[in-house]
């Protein structure tokens, strides 16, 4: 998608949007991955037999 803003240089045009959508996606996906690994860890620790 071509964008043109005469008041910005090429570096400023490439920066993220002010709504921080990239950060939002990164934080939500990271949180979901941590939750999934925590659930997997709890399931395996519960199913592990007690030591003799």
Protein Blocks (a to p, Z undefined) as FASTA:
>chain_A
ZZddfkbcfklmmpccfklmmmmmmmmmmmmmmmmmmmmmmmmmmmpccdZZ
